Amino acid sequence: MLDLVINFIFGLAIVGIPSYVFYRLGVDAGIQRGVRRQLLRELTMCGIIEKTEIPAGKYQNGHTA
């Protein structure tokens, strides 16, 4: 019975730790992207920077490489 509990805890650690790490990386990347987009939007609205047209062949669907 004790070995079943130990195996269960090991299983949770093997699955849970990488899942949590990837979750945190995704959240951090999403927050950074959102902050960057919001800052760009505010600077554009204030007239500090101007939005330019990007040639169609350089980027697809608005995503950078």
Sequence and secondary structure as in RCSB ss.txt:
>XXXX:A:sequence
MLDLVINFIFGLAIVGIPSYVFYRLGVDAGIQRGVRRQLLRELTMCGIIEKTEIPAGKYQNGHTA
>XXXX:A:secstr
 HHHHHHHHHHHHHHHHHHHHHHHHHHHHHHHHHHHHHHHHHHHHHTSS      TTTSBTTB  
